[in-house]
């Protein structure tokens, strides 16, 4: 097989390129920018392009497939040549399906919790020595890559609702046709792509209709929007498995879960993670695993990268970071930390970084999202607004939207860092939430400095 990647430097595109190379395919690719760690990863396998930029000469009639990344535009010269040669052009998810037609496909969709739920399934399958392929949107401990394509009989995929490519604007999860589908919940997001909530909802109805006949839909029945959608769009040719927060207990900052009479301690915590775990359990059960196997395996799961990731701690302070940015994710993450450490003060810092979160019209969706925090902070940079070509976001609109008493707003990263370092963290936790980088703040070193300062003061 000869495969060419247009935009090979993407975070998942380059991982797929490596996976296909390992499978024995002849892989080439181009891009107009390739950053780390993609550049080093590609170079390790001899796949890094010799020059940066598009090269239509690489588009030849003997290619079996051209895989088009989201970064490439519709007027890309390589894409135009591939169209002219009538080559098979795939978006990333279309090609994943192409490689997985003979596999049992597990697809995790929903507005939140996709990465963690997918990671939990992967962790348990690996722990129980199952053979499987995977596609996940973050680094997962124990896995070298975020994509793997082999001859395994099962594939576990995170199903994103964002568009598949520049020429295929339908959501990625519409192309994966699951045998086992999970929907974790629905909360309006990506308003630049889905300008109305009704249009956003429609994407999940389509996803349900893409489930293979005799397949299984595992859905979060505690999400009323999702529950109503599933009820209104019932299919007679698939099975349904609702789930909710499983039986559990919290003692001394540790969570114990019980599934079908089997109990075990967890390294992760929070109601949202318990929901993710319950969904993952039903998927693994459908794949033939027992409750005992699942509980034993999930006990060592520490979470996907940047999902309630502990950066530094001592006996009185912990600093976490989380990818939370959409309102439902922010609320779930804050509630998780507050519930796990009810006796500690919680300082919650949210960076507005996505197109939706920086949009004044979307601000009301955050009403109450920061409420559980004892001290709430919102940060956004003028630079992020400029990059997304958005108008200025008035601080008054942020205050009104979040509706949180005592909310502090920073638009200067230097001032935010100075303020964070000035605080007394005795018996306190700091939660840093963002899909960005706080305009250059090195959060790992910041966390270590905070803990070191706390240790010194004691």
C-alpha positions in Angstrom: 0.0 0.0 0.0 1.2 3.5 -0.9 -0.3 6.2 1.2 0.4 10.0 1.2 -0.5 12.4 4.0 -1.4 16.0 3.1 -0.7 17.7 6.5 1.4 15.0 8.0 2.5 17.1 10.9 -0.9 17.1 12.7 -1.0 15.7 16.3 -3.0 12.6 15.2 -2.1 12.6 11.5 1.6 12.0 12.2 0.6 9.2 14.6 -1.5 7.5 12.0 1.4 7.8 9.5 3.8 6.1 12.0 1.2 3.3 12.6 0.8 2.6 8.9 4.6 2.7 8.4 4.9 0.1 11.2 2.2 -2.0 9.4 4.5 -2.1 6.4 2.9 0.5 4.2 4.9 2.9 2.0 4.2 6.3 3.6 5.0 9.8 2.4 3.7 13.2 3.6 4.0 16.9 3.5 3.1 20.0 5.5 3.7 23.7 5.6 4.6 23.6 9.3 5.6 20.7 11.6 6.1 21.3 15.3 7.4 19.2 18.2 6.9 16.4 19.1 5.6 15.5 15.7 8.8 16.5 13.9 11.0 14.3 16.1 8.5 11.4 16.0 8.4 11.5 12.2 12.2 11.8 12.0 12.6 8.7 14.2 10.8 6.6 11.6 12.2 8.3 8.5 8.9 10.0 7.7 9.9 13.7 8.2 9.6 15.5 4.9 13.0 16.7 3.5 11.5 20.2 3.0 8.6 22.1 4.5 5.8 23.0 2.1 3.5 21.4 -0.3 4.8 19.3 -3.2 2.3 18.3 -5.9 5.0 16.1 -7.5 4.4 13.7 -4.6 0.9 13.1 -5.8 1.2 10.3 -8.3 -1.3 8.0 -10.0 0.1 4.9 -8.2 -1.0 6.1 -4.7 -3.6 3.8 -3.1 -4.8 6.5 -0.7 -4.4 10.2 0.0 -5.2 11.2 3.6 -6.3 14.8 4.1 -5.7 16.6 7.4 -7.8 19.4 8.8 -4.9 21.8 8.6 -4.9 21.6 4.8 -7.2 24.0 3.0 -9.5 23.2 0.0 -7.2 25.0 -2.4 -4.2 23.0 -1.4 -2.2 22.2 -4.6 -1.6 18.6 -3.6 -5.3 18.1 -3.0 -6.2 19.7 -6.3 -3.9 17.3 -8.1 -5.2 14.3 -6.2 -8.7 15.3 -7.3 -7.6 15.7 -10.9 -6.0 12.3 -10.9 -9.2 10.8 -9.3 -7.3 9.3 -6.5 -9.0 7.9 -3.4 -9.0 10.8 -0.9 -9.9 10.1 2.7 -10.3 12.3 5.8 -8.7 11.0 8.9 -11.8 9.2 10.3 -12.8 7.9 6.8 -9.4 6.2 6.6 -9.7 4.8 10.1 -12.9 3.2 9.0 -11.3 2.0 5.8 -8.7 0.1 7.8 -11.2 -1.2 10.4 -14.1 -2.6 8.3 -13.4 -6.1 9.5 -12.9 -5.1 13.2 -15.5 -4.7 16.0 -15.6 -0.9 16.4 -16.1 0.8 19.7 -16.7 4.6 19.4 -17.0 7.0 22.2 -18.9 10.2 21.5 -20.3 13.1 23.5 -19.6 16.7 24.4 -17.3 15.7 27.4 -15.4 12.7 28.8 -14.6 11.1 25.4 -10.8 11.0 25.9 -11.0 9.7 29.4 -13.7 7.1 28.7 -11.7 5.9 25.6 -8.5 5.8 27.7 -10.2 3.7 30.4 -11.3 1.1 27.9 -7.8 1.0 26.4 -6.2 0.7 29.8 -8.5 -2.2 30.8 -8.1 -4.1 27.5 -4.3 -3.8 27.7 -4.3 -4.8 31.4 -6.3 -8.0 30.5 -4.0 -8.8 27.5 -6.6 -8.2 24.7 -5.6 -7.4 21.2 -7.0 -4.1 19.9 -6.3 -1.0 17.9 -7.1 2.5 19.1 -7.6 6.2 18.3 -7.5 8.6 21.2 -7.1 12.4 21.5 -4.4 12.5 24.2 -1.3 10.8 25.6 -2.3 7.8 27.6 0.1 6.2 30.1 1.3 2.8 28.8 0.8 3.7 25.2 3.5 5.0 22.9 1.1 6.5 20.4 -2.4 8.0 20.3 -3.2 5.9 17.1 -2.5 2.3 16.3 -3.6 0.3 13.3 -2.7 -3.4 13.2 -4.5 -6.6 12.3 -6.2 -6.7 15.8 -9.9 -7.7 15.8 -11.1 -4.7 17.8 -10.6 -0.9 17.5 -11.5 1.6 20.2 -12.0 5.2 18.9 -12.6 8.6 20.4 -15.4 10.0 18.2 -15.0 13.8 17.8 -18.0 15.9 16.5 -15.6 18.4 14.8 -15.5 18.4 11.0 -13.4 15.7 9.3 -11.5 17.7 6.7 -11.5 20.8 4.5 -13.6 19.0 1.9 -15.6 16.8 4.3 -17.4 19.1 6.7 -19.4 16.4 8.5 -18.3 15.4 12.0 -15.6 12.9 12.4 -17.8 10.4 14.4 -20.2 10.1 11.5 -17.7 8.0 9.6 -16.8 5.3 12.2 -20.0 3.2 12.2 -19.7 1.6 15.7 -20.9 -1.8 16.8 -20.5 -0.5 20.4 -21.3 3.2 20.8 -21.0 5.4 23.9 -22.6 8.8 24.3 -21.3 10.6 27.5 -23.6 13.6 27.4 -24.5 16.6 25.3 -23.6 20.2 26.0 -23.5 22.8 23.2 -20.0 23.6 22.0 -18.1 24.6 18.8 -20.4 27.4 18.0 -18.3 28.4 15.0 -19.3 25.1 13.4 -22.7 24.5 15.0 -24.3 28.0 15.4 -27.4 26.7 17.0 -28.0 24.1 19.7 -30.6 22.3 17.5 -28.0 21.9 14.7 -25.5 20.5 17.3 -28.1 18.0 18.6 -28.8 16.8 15.1 -25.2 15.5 14.8 -25.8 13.1 17.7 -29.1 11.9 16.1 -27.1 11.1 13.0 -24.4 9.3 15.0 -27.1 7.1 16.7 -28.3 6.2 13.2 -24.8 5.2 12.1 -24.6 2.4 14.7 -24.4 -0.9 13.0 -27.6 -3.1 13.2 -27.7 -5.3 16.3 -25.2 -2.9 17.9 -25.2 -1.4 21.4 -25.7 2.2 22.5 -24.3 2.9 26.0 -25.7 6.3 27.1 -25.6 8.5 30.1 -29.1 8.5 31.4 -28.3 11.2 34.0 -27.9 13.7 31.1 -31.5 14.8 30.6 -30.8 16.2 27.1 -29.2 13.0 26.0 -31.9 10.8 27.6 -34.6 12.7 25.9 -32.8 12.5 22.5 -32.4 8.8 22.9 -36.0 8.3 23.9 -37.3 10.3 20.9 -35.1 8.6 18.4 -35.3 4.9 19.4 -34.2 2.3 16.9 -35.6 -1.2 17.0 -32.6 -2.8 15.5 -30.0 -1.9 18.2 -29.8 -2.5 22.0 -29.6 0.2 24.7 -27.6 0.3 27.9 -28.2 3.3 30.1 -25.7 4.2 32.9 -25.3 6.6 35.7 -22.9 7.2 38.6 -22.1 3.8 40.0 -22.1 2.8 43.7 -19.0 4.3 45.4 -17.6 5.8 48.5 -15.0 8.5 49.4 -12.7 8.2 52.4 -9.6 10.2 53.2 -9.4 11.5 49.6 -9.6 8.0 48.1 -12.5 6.7 46.0 -13.8 3.1 46.0 -16.2 1.9 43.3 -18.5 -1.1 43.2 -19.7 -2.8 40.0 -21.9 -5.9 40.2 -20.8 -6.7 43.8 -17.1 -6.2 43.0 -15.3 -3.4 44.8 -11.9 -1.7 44.1 -10.0 1.5 44.9 -9.4 4.1 42.2 -6.6 6.6 41.5 -9.0 8.9 39.6 -12.0 10.7 41.3 -15.0 12.8 40.7 -18.6 12.1 39.5 -17.6 12.7 35.9 -14.9 10.1 36.1 -17.2 7.7 37.8 -19.6 8.2 34.9 -16.8 7.7 32.4 -15.8 4.5 34.2 -19.3 3.1 34.2 -19.6 3.7 30.4 -16.2 2.0 29.9 -17.3 -0.9 32.0 -20.3 -1.6 29.8 -18.2 -1.4 26.7 -15.7 -3.9 28.2 -18.5 -6.2 29.3 -19.8 -6.2 25.8 -16.3 -7.2 24.7 -16.4 -10.2 27.1 -14.7 -9.0 30.2 -16.0 -9.7 33.7 -16.7 -7.1 36.5 -13.8 -8.6 38.4 -11.4 -8.2 35.5 -12.6 -4.6 34.9 -12.4 -3.4 38.5 -9.0 -5.0 39.0 -7.6 -3.3 35.9 -9.2 0.1 36.3 -7.7 0.5 39.8 -4.3 1.3 38.2 -5.7 3.9 35.7 -4.2 7.3 36.4 -6.0 9.3 33.7 -5.2 10.7 30.3 -2.8 13.6 29.9 -4.1 16.9 31.2 -7.3 15.3 32.5 -7.3 16.1 36.3 -3.6 15.6 36.1 -1.8 16.1 39.5 1.2 18.4 38.8 2.6 18.7 42.3 1.4 18.2 45.9 2.3 17.9 49.6 0.2 16.9 52.6 -1.8 20.2 52.5 -1.8 21.4 48.9 -2.4 19.9 45.5 -2.1 21.5 42.1 -4.1 20.0 39.2 -4.5 20.9 35.6 -7.4 19.9 33.4 -8.3 20.3 29.7 -11.7 21.6 30.8 -12.9 24.6 28.7 -16.6 24.0 27.8 -19.0 25.0 30.6 -20.1 21.4 31.4 -16.5 20.3 31.6 -15.5 23.2 33.9 -18.4 22.5 36.3 -17.7 18.8 36.4 -14.0 19.2 37.1 -14.5 21.8 39.8 -17.1 19.7 41.5 -14.8 16.7 41.4 -12.0 18.4 43.2 -14.3 20.0 45.7 -16.0 16.7 46.5 -12.8 14.8 46.8 -11.3 17.4 49.2 -14.3 19.0 50.9 -12.2 20.5 53.8 -9.8 22.4 51.5 -10.1 25.8 49.9 -10.4 25.5 46.1 -8.9 28.1 43.8 -10.2 27.5 40.3 -8.5 29.3 37.3 -10.1 29.0 33.9 -8.5 30.2 30.7 -10.9 31.2 27.9 -9.1 30.0 24.8 -11.5 28.4 22.3 -13.6 30.2 19.7 -16.7 29.5 21.7 -15.3 30.5 25.1 -14.0 33.8 23.8 -17.3 34.7 22.2 -19.4 37.3 24.1 -22.6 35.7 22.9 -21.6 32.3 24.4 -20.7 33.8 27.8 -24.1 33.1 29.4 -23.5 29.3 28.9 -20.9 29.6 31.8 -23.5 30.8 34.3 -22.7 28.9 37.5 -19.9 26.9 36.1 -17.3 28.2 38.6 -19.7 28.3 41.5 -18.1 25.5 43.6 -14.7 27.3 43.7 -14.0 29.3 46.8 -11.9 31.7 44.7 -12.7 31.8 41.0 -10.5 33.3 38.3 -11.0 33.8 34.6 -8.0 34.5 32.3 -8.0 35.4 28.6 -5.4 37.1 26.5 -5.8 39.7 23.8 -3.5 37.7 21.7 -5.9 34.7 21.6 -8.7 37.1 20.5 -6.5 38.5 17.7 -5.6 35.0 16.5 -9.2 34.0 16.3 -10.1 37.3 14.7 -12.7 38.0 17.4 -13.6 41.4 18.8 -12.6 42.5 22.3 -14.3 40.6 25.1 -15.5 43.1 27.7 -14.7 42.1 31.3 -18.3 43.1 32.3 -19.6 40.5 29.9 -17.5 37.8 31.5 -18.6 38.9 35.0 -22.3 38.8 33.9 -21.9 35.5 32.1 -20.2 33.6 34.9 -22.4 35.2 37.6 -19.9 34.3 40.3 -19.5 36.4 43.4 -15.9 37.6 43.8 -14.8 36.5 40.4 -11.3 37.8 39.4 -10.4 38.5 35.8 -6.9 38.7 34.4 -5.9 39.4 30.8 -2.1 39.6 31.5 -0.3 36.3 32.1 2.5 38.0 34.0 0.0 39.5 36.5 -1.9 36.2 36.8 1.3 34.4 37.7 2.4 37.0 40.2 -1.0 36.8 41.9 -1.0 33.0 42.0 2.5 33.0 43.6 1.3 35.6 46.2 -1.4 33.3 47.7 -1.3 31.3 50.9 -1.9 27.7 49.9 -2.2 26.3 53.4 -5.0 23.6 53.2 -5.8 24.6 49.6 -6.0 23.1 46.2 -5.3 24.9 42.9 -7.1 23.8 39.8 -5.8 25.1 36.4 -8.3 24.6 33.6 -7.5 25.3 29.9 -7.1 24.0 26.4 -4.4 26.6 25.9 -1.2 27.6 27.7 -2.1 30.7 29.7 -0.2 32.8 27.1 3.1 31.1 27.9 2.9 30.3 31.6 4.8 27.1 32.3 2.2 25.5 34.6 4.4 22.5 35.6 7.1 24.7 37.0 4.5 27.1 38.5 3.0 24.1 40.4 6.4 23.0 41.6 7.2 26.6 42.8 3.9 26.8 44.6 4.5 23.5 46.5 8.1 24.4 47.2 6.9 27.8 48.7 4.3 26.0 50.8 6.9 23.6 52.1 9.3 26.4 53.0 6.5 28.3 54.9 6.0 25.2 57.0 
